[in-house]
């Protein structure tokens, strides 16, 4: 099954929206932070499957936070990165600094 960012954002909203909005942004951000910590541990010493699962969890919590805040991630990504690097404007970045 192929999922676009929009598809995934809608899927997460359909599955969890009531609980997510009740929890709010601050508590959801804490969950996201916890998942990033779990990803860091998996990157250090996890199996490929554990890493993949943690990447999926981080993405799901990021999408959850975007849903709570009313951010369309497809639009946000397109606006920021769709025309190239936000710093130099090129498709293959030549910046010396992180954009």
Phi and psi in radians as a Rosetta constraint file:
Dihedral C 1 N 2 CA 2 C 2 CIRCULARHARMONIC -1.705 0.35
Dihedral N 2 CA 2 C 2 N 3 CIRCULARHARMONIC 2.345 0.35
Dihedral C 2 N 3 CA 3 C 3 CIRCULARHARMONIC -2.178 0.35
Dihedral N 3 CA 3 C 3 N 4 CIRCULARHARMONIC 2.269 0.35
Dihedral C 3 N 4 CA 4 C 4 CIRCULARHARMONIC -1.454 0.35
Dihedral N 4 CA 4 C 4 N 5 CIRCULARHARMONIC 2.987 0.35
Dihedral C 4 N 5 CA 5 C 5 CIRCULARHARMONIC -1.031 0.35
Dihedral N 5 CA 5 C 5 N 6 CIRCULARHARMONIC -0.762 0.35
Dihedral C 5 N 6 CA 6 C 6 CIRCULARHARMONIC -1.063 0.35
Dihedral N 6 CA 6 C 6 N 7 CIRCULARHARMONIC -0.790 0.35
Dihedral C 6 N 7 CA 7 C 7 CIRCULARHARMONIC -1.014 0.35
Dihedral N 7 CA 7 C 7 N 8 CIRCULARHARMONIC -0.801 0.35
Dihedral C 7 N 8 CA 8 C 8 CIRCULARHARMONIC -1.174 0.35
Dihedral N 8 CA 8 C 8 N 9 CIRCULARHARMONIC -0.714 0.35
Dihedral C 8 N 9 CA 9 C 9 CIRCULARHARMONIC -1.083 0.35
Dihedral N 9 CA 9 C 9 N 10 CIRCULARHARMONIC -0.719 0.35
Dihedral C 9 N 10 CA 10 C 10 CIRCULARHARMONIC -1.187 0.35
Dihedral N 10 CA 10 C 10 N 11 CIRCULARHARMONIC -0.686 0.35
Dihedral C 10 N 11 CA 11 C 11 CIRCULARHARMONIC -1.059 0.35
Dihedral N 11 CA 11 C 11 N 12 CIRCULARHARMONIC -0.854 0.35
Dihedral C 11 N 12 CA 12 C 12 CIRCULARHARMONIC -1.105 0.35
Dihedral N 12 CA 12 C 12 N 13 CIRCULARHARMONIC -0.693 0.35
Dihedral C 12 N 13 CA 13 C 13 CIRCULARHARMONIC -1.092 0.35
Dihedral N 13 CA 13 C 13 N 14 CIRCULARHARMONIC -0.772 0.35
Dihedral C 13 N 14 CA 14 C 14 CIRCULARHARMONIC -1.125 0.35
Dihedral N 14 CA 14 C 14 N 15 CIRCULARHARMONIC -0.686 0.35
Dihedral C 14 N 15 CA 15 C 15 CIRCULARHARMONIC -1.315 0.35
Dihedral N 15 CA 15 C 15 N 16 CIRCULARHARMONIC -0.643 0.35
Dihedral C 15 N 16 CA 16 C 16 CIRCULARHARMONIC -2.277 0.35
Dihedral N 16 CA 16 C 16 N 17 CIRCULARHARMONIC 0.057 0.35
Dihedral C 16 N 17 CA 17 C 17 CIRCULARHARMONIC -0.975 0.35
Dihedral N 17 CA 17 C 17 N 18 CIRCULARHARMONIC -0.744 0.35
Dihedral C 17 N 18 CA 18 C 18 CIRCULARHARMONIC -1.092 0.35
Dihedral N 18 CA 18 C 18 N 19 CIRCULARHARMONIC -0.865 0.35
Dihedral C 18 N 19 CA 19 C 19 CIRCULARHARMONIC -1.108 0.35
Dihedral N 19 CA 19 C 19 N 20 CIRCULARHARMONIC -0.708 0.35
Dihedral C 19 N 20 CA 20 C 20 CIRCULARHARMONIC -1.117 0.35
Dihedral N 20 CA 20 C 20 N 21 CIRCULARHARMONIC -0.823 0.35
Dihedral C 20 N 21 CA 21 C 21 CIRCULARHARMONIC -1.184 0.35
Dihedral N 21 CA 21 C 21 N 22 CIRCULARHARMONIC -0.589 0.35
Dihedral C 21 N 22 CA 22 C 22 CIRCULARHARMONIC -1.140 0.35
Dihedral N 22 CA 22 C 22 N 23 CIRCULARHARMONIC -0.683 0.35
Dihedral C 22 N 23 CA 23 C 23 CIRCULARHARMONIC -1.192 0.35
Dihedral N 23 CA 23 C 23 N 24 CIRCULARHARMONIC -0.686 0.35
Dihedral C 23 N 24 CA 24 C 24 CIRCULARHARMONIC 1.525 0.35
Dihedral N 24 CA 24 C 24 N 25 CIRCULARHARMONIC 2.980 0.35
Dihedral C 24 N 25 CA 25 C 25 CIRCULARHARMONIC -1.177 0.35
Dihedral N 25 CA 25 C 25 N 26 CIRCULARHARMONIC -0.772 0.35
Dihedral C 25 N 26 CA 26 C 26 CIRCULARHARMONIC -1.079 0.35
Dihedral N 26 CA 26 C 26 N 27 CIRCULARHARMONIC -0.845 0.35
Dihedral C 26 N 27 CA 27 C 27 CIRCULARHARMONIC -1.194 0.35
Dihedral N 27 CA 27 C 27 N 28 CIRCULARHARMONIC -0.627 0.35
Dihedral C 27 N 28 CA 28 C 28 CIRCULARHARMONIC -1.153 0.35
Dihedral N 28 CA 28 C 28 N 29 CIRCULARHARMONIC -0.673 0.35
Dihedral C 28 N 29 CA 29 C 29 CIRCULARHARMONIC -1.083 0.35
Dihedral N 29 CA 29 C 29 N 30 CIRCULARHARMONIC -0.653 0.35
Dihedral C 29 N 30 CA 30 C 30 CIRCULARHARMONIC -1.115 0.35
Dihedral N 30 CA 30 C 30 N 31 CIRCULARHARMONIC -0.709 0.35
Dihedral C 30 N 31 CA 31 C 31 CIRCULARHARMONIC -1.084 0.35
Dihedral N 31 CA 31 C 31 N 32 CIRCULARHARMONIC -0.767 0.35
Dihedral C 31 N 32 CA 32 C 32 CIRCULARHARMONIC -1.032 0.35
Dihedral N 32 CA 32 C 32 N 33 CIRCULARHARMONIC -0.784 0.35
Dihedral C 32 N 33 CA 33 C 33 CIRCULARHARMONIC -1.070 0.35
Dihedral N 33 CA 33 C 33 N 34 CIRCULARHARMONIC -0.713 0.35
Dihedral C 33 N 34 CA 34 C 34 CIRCULARHARMONIC -1.087 0.35
Dihedral N 34 CA 34 C 34 N 35 CIRCULARHARMONIC -0.744 0.35
Dihedral C 34 N 35 CA 35 C 35 CIRCULARHARMONIC -1.152 0.35
Dihedral N 35 CA 35 C 35 N 36 CIRCULARHARMONIC -0.613 0.35
Dihedral C 35 N 36 CA 36 C 36 CIRCULARHARMONIC -1.111 0.35
Dihedral N 36 CA 36 C 36 N 37 CIRCULARHARMONIC -0.678 0.35
Dihedral C 36 N 37 CA 37 C 37 CIRCULARHARMONIC -1.099 0.35
Dihedral N 37 CA 37 C 37 N 38 CIRCULARHARMONIC -0.719 0.35
Dihedral C 37 N 38 CA 38 C 38 CIRCULARHARMONIC -1.141 0.35
Dihedral N 38 CA 38 C 38 N 39 CIRCULARHARMONIC -0.636 0.35
Dihedral C 38 N 39 CA 39 C 39 CIRCULARHARMONIC -1.128 0.35
Dihedral N 39 CA 39 C 39 N 40 CIRCULARHARMONIC -0.719 0.35
Dihedral C 39 N 40 CA 40 C 40 CIRCULARHARMONIC -1.041 0.35
Dihedral N 40 CA 40 C 40 N 41 CIRCULARHARMONIC -0.750 0.35
Dihedral C 40 N 41 CA 41 C 41 CIRCULARHARMONIC -1.132 0.35
Dihedral N 41 CA 41 C 41 N 42 CIRCULARHARMONIC -0.727 0.35
Dihedral C 41 N 42 CA 42 C 42 CIRCULARHARMONIC -1.143 0.35
Dihedral N 42 CA 42 C 42 N 43 CIRCULARHARMONIC -0.682 0.35
Dihedral C 42 N 43 CA 43 C 43 CIRCULARHARMONIC -1.106 0.35
Dihedral N 43 CA 43 C 43 N 44 CIRCULARHARMONIC -0.585 0.35
Dihedral C 43 N 44 CA 44 C 44 CIRCULARHARMONIC -1.250 0.35
Dihedral N 44 CA 44 C 44 N 45 CIRCULARHARMONIC -0.750 0.35
Dihedral C 44 N 45 CA 45 C 45 CIRCULARHARMONIC -2.590 0.35
Dihedral N 45 CA 45 C 45 N 46 CIRCULARHARMONIC 0.239 0.35
Dihedral C 45 N 46 CA 46 C 46 CIRCULARHARMONIC -1.559 0.35
Dihedral N 46 CA 46 C 46 N 47 CIRCULARHARMONIC 2.901 0.35
Dihedral C 46 N 47 CA 47 C 47 CIRCULARHARMONIC -1.339 0.35
Dihedral N 47 CA 47 C 47 N 48 CIRCULARHARMONIC 2.964 0.35
Dihedral C 47 N 48 CA 48 C 48 CIRCULARHARMONIC -1.039 0.35
Dihedral N 48 CA 48 C 48 N 49 CIRCULARHARMONIC -0.719 0.35
Dihedral C 48 N 49 CA 49 C 49 CIRCULARHARMONIC -1.140 0.35
Dihedral N 49 CA 49 C 49 N 50 CIRCULARHARMONIC -0.710 0.35
Dihedral C 49 N 50 CA 50 C 50 CIRCULARHARMONIC -1.140 0.35
Dihedral N 50 CA 50 C 50 N 51 CIRCULARHARMONIC -0.724 0.35
Dihedral C 50 N 51 CA 51 C 51 CIRCULARHARMONIC -1.079 0.35
Dihedral N 51 CA 51 C 51 N 52 CIRCULARHARMONIC -0.817 0.35
Dihedral C 51 N 52 CA 52 C 52 CIRCULARHARMONIC -1.032 0.35
Dihedral N 52 CA 52 C 52 N 53 CIRCULARHARMONIC -0.755 0.35
Dihedral C 52 N 53 CA 53 C 53 CIRCULARHARMONIC -1.117 0.35
Dihedral N 53 CA 53 C 53 N 54 CIRCULARHARMONIC -0.699 0.35
Dihedral C 53 N 54 CA 54 C 54 CIRCULARHARMONIC -1.246 0.35
Dihedral N 54 CA 54 C 54 N 55 CIRCULARHARMONIC -0.656 0.35
Dihedral C 54 N 55 CA 55 C 55 CIRCULARHARMONIC -1.030 0.35
Dihedral N 55 CA 55 C 55 N 56 CIRCULARHARMONIC -0.756 0.35
Dihedral C 55 N 56 CA 56 C 56 CIRCULARHARMONIC -1.092 0.35
Dihedral N 56 CA 56 C 56 N 57 CIRCULARHARMONIC -0.726 0.35
Dihedral C 56 N 57 CA 57 C 57 CIRCULARHARMONIC -1.107 0.35
Dihedral N 57 CA 57 C 57 N 58 CIRCULARHARMONIC -0.781 0.35
Dihedral C 57 N 58 CA 58 C 58 CIRCULARHARMONIC -1.061 0.35
Dihedral N 58 CA 58 C 58 N 59 CIRCULARHARMONIC -0.784 0.35
Dihedral C 58 N 59 CA 59 C 59 CIRCULARHARMONIC -1.071 0.35
Dihedral N 59 CA 59 C 59 N 60 CIRCULARHARMONIC -0.756 0.35
Dihedral C 59 N 60 CA 60 C 60 CIRCULARHARMONIC -1.090 0.35
Dihedral N 60 CA 60 C 60 N 61 CIRCULARHARMONIC -0.741 0.35
Dihedral C 60 N 61 CA 61 C 61 CIRCULARHARMONIC -1.249 0.35
Dihedral N 61 CA 61 C 61 N 62 CIRCULARHARMONIC -0.574 0.35
Dihedral C 61 N 62 CA 62 C 62 CIRCULARHARMONIC -1.135 0.35
Dihedral N 62 CA 62 C 62 N 63 CIRCULARHARMONIC -0.764 0.35
Dihedral C 62 N 63 CA 63 C 63 CIRCULARHARMONIC -1.105 0.35
Dihedral N 63 CA 63 C 63 N 64 CIRCULARHARMONIC -0.713 0.35
Dihedral C 63 N 64 CA 64 C 64 CIRCULARHARMONIC -1.008 0.35
Dihedral N 64 CA 64 C 64 N 65 CIRCULARHARMONIC -0.817 0.35
Dihedral C 64 N 65 CA 65 C 65 CIRCULARHARMONIC -1.106 0.35
Dihedral N 65 CA 65 C 65 N 66 CIRCULARHARMONIC -0.727 0.35
Dihedral C 65 N 66 CA 66 C 66 CIRCULARHARMONIC -1.075 0.35
Dihedral N 66 CA 66 C 66 N 67 CIRCULARHARMONIC -0.725 0.35
Dihedral C 66 N 67 CA 67 C 67 CIRCULARHARMONIC -1.073 0.35
Dihedral N 67 CA 67 C 67 N 68 CIRCULARHARMONIC -0.790 0.35
Dihedral C 67 N 68 CA 68 C 68 CIRCULARHARMONIC -1.054 0.35
Dihedral N 68 CA 68 C 68 N 69 CIRCULARHARMONIC -0.670 0.35
Dihedral C 68 N 69 CA 69 C 69 CIRCULARHARMONIC -1.511 0.35
Dihedral N 69 CA 69 C 69 N 70 CIRCULARHARMONIC -0.040 0.35
Dihedral C 69 N 70 CA 70 C 70 CIRCULARHARMONIC 1.272 0.35
Dihedral N 70 CA 70 C 70 N 71 CIRCULARHARMONIC 0.511 0.35
Dihedral C 70 N 71 CA 71 C 71 CIRCULARHARMONIC -1.712 0.35
Dihedral N 71 CA 71 C 71 N 72 CIRCULARHARMONIC 2.158 0.35
Dihedral C 71 N 72 CA 72 C 72 CIRCULARHARMONIC -1.451 0.35
Dihedral N 72 CA 72 C 72 N 73 CIRCULARHARMONIC 1.869 0.35
Dihedral C 72 N 73 CA 73 C 73 CIRCULARHARMONIC -1.148 0.35
Dihedral N 73 CA 73 C 73 N 74 CIRCULARHARMONIC -0.570 0.35
Dihedral C 73 N 74 CA 74 C 74 CIRCULARHARMONIC -1.060 0.35
Dihedral N 74 CA 74 C 74 N 75 CIRCULARHARMONIC -0.834 0.35
Dihedral C 74 N 75 CA 75 C 75 CIRCULARHARMONIC -1.116 0.35
Dihedral N 75 CA 75 C 75 N 76 CIRCULARHARMONIC -0.737 0.35
Dihedral C 75 N 76 CA 76 C 76 CIRCULARHARMONIC -1.113 0.35
Dihedral N 76 CA 76 C 76 N 77 CIRCULARHARMONIC -0.762 0.35
Dihedral C 76 N 77 CA 77 C 77 CIRCULARHARMONIC -1.175 0.35
Dihedral N 77 CA 77 C 77 N 78 CIRCULARHARMONIC -0.759 0.35
Dihedral C 77 N 78 CA 78 C 78 CIRCULARHARMONIC -1.074 0.35
Dihedral N 78 CA 78 C 78 N 79 CIRCULARHARMONIC -0.770 0.35
Dihedral C 78 N 79 CA 79 C 79 CIRCULARHARMONIC -1.138 0.35
Dihedral N 79 CA 79 C 79 N 80 CIRCULARHARMONIC -0.676 0.35
Dihedral C 79 N 80 CA 80 C 80 CIRCULARHARMONIC -1.486 0.35
Dihedral N 80 CA 80 C 80 N 81 CIRCULARHARMONIC -0.675 0.35
Dihedral C 80 N 81 CA 81 C 81 CIRCULARHARMONIC -2.118 0.35
Dihedral N 81 CA 81 C 81 N 82 CIRCULARHARMONIC -0.081 0.35
Dihedral C 81 N 82 CA 82 C 82 CIRCULARHARMONIC -1.166 0.35
Dihedral N 82 CA 82 C 82 N 83 CIRCULARHARMONIC -0.430 0.35
Dihedral C 82 N 83 CA 83 C 83 CIRCULARHARMONIC -1.824 0.35
Dihedral N 83 CA 83 C 83 N 84 CIRCULARHARMONIC 0.144 0.35
Dihedral C 83 N 84 CA 84 C 84 CIRCULARHARMONIC 2.084 0.35
Dihedral N 84 CA 84 C 84 N 85 CIRCULARHARMONIC -2.992 0.35
Dihedral C 84 N 85 CA 85 C 85 CIRCULARHARMONIC -1.028 0.35
Dihedral N 85 CA 85 C 85 N 86 CIRCULARHARMONIC 2.291 0.35
Dihedral C 85 N 86 CA 86 C 86 CIRCULARHARMONIC -1.082 0.35
Dihedral N 86 CA 86 C 86 N 87 CIRCULARHARMONIC -0.405 0.35
Dihedral C 86 N 87 CA 87 C 87 CIRCULARHARMONIC -1.459 0.35
Dihedral N 87 CA 87 C 87 N 88 CIRCULARHARMONIC -1.010 0.35
Dihedral C 87 N 88 CA 88 C 88 CIRCULARHARMONIC -1.756 0.35
Dihedral N 88 CA 88 C 88 N 89 CIRCULARHARMONIC -0.257 0.35
Dihedral C 88 N 89 CA 89 C 89 CIRCULARHARMONIC 1.435 0.35
Dihedral N 89 CA 89 C 89 N 90 CIRCULARHARMONIC 0.026 0.35
Dihedral C 89 N 90 CA 90 C 90 CIRCULARHARMONIC -1.663 0.35
Dihedral N 90 CA 90 C 90 N 91 CIRCULARHARMONIC 2.670 0.35
Dihedral C 90 N 91 CA 91 C 91 CIRCULARHARMONIC -1.235 0.35
Dihedral N 91 CA 91 C 91 N 92 CIRCULARHARMONIC -0.538 0.35
Dihedral C 91 N 92 CA 92 C 92 CIRCULARHARMONIC -1.936 0.35
Dihedral N 92 CA 92 C 92 N 93 CIRCULARHARMONIC 1.850 0.35
Dihedral C 92 N 93 CA 93 C 93 CIRCULARHARMONIC -1.018 0.35
Dihedral N 93 CA 93 C 93 N 94 CIRCULARHARMONIC 2.393 0.35
Dihedral C 93 N 94 CA 94 C 94 CIRCULARHARMONIC -2.078 0.35
Dihedral N 94 CA 94 C 94 N 95 CIRCULARHARMONIC 0.184 0.35
Dihedral C 94 N 95 CA 95 C 95 CIRCULARHARMONIC -1.165 0.35
Dihedral N 95 CA 95 C 95 N 96 CIRCULARHARMONIC 2.603 0.35
Dihedral C 95 N 96 CA 96 C 96 CIRCULARHARMONIC -1.630 0.35
Dihedral N 96 CA 96 C 96 N 97 CIRCULARHARMONIC -0.244 0.35
Dihedral C 96 N 97 CA 97 C 97 CIRCULARHARMONIC -2.022 0.35
Dihedral N 97 CA 97 C 97 N 98 CIRCULARHARMONIC 2.729 0.35
Dihedral C 97 N 98 CA 98 C 98 CIRCULARHARMONIC -1.219 0.35
Dihedral N 98 CA 98 C 98 N 99 CIRCULARHARMONIC 2.232 0.35
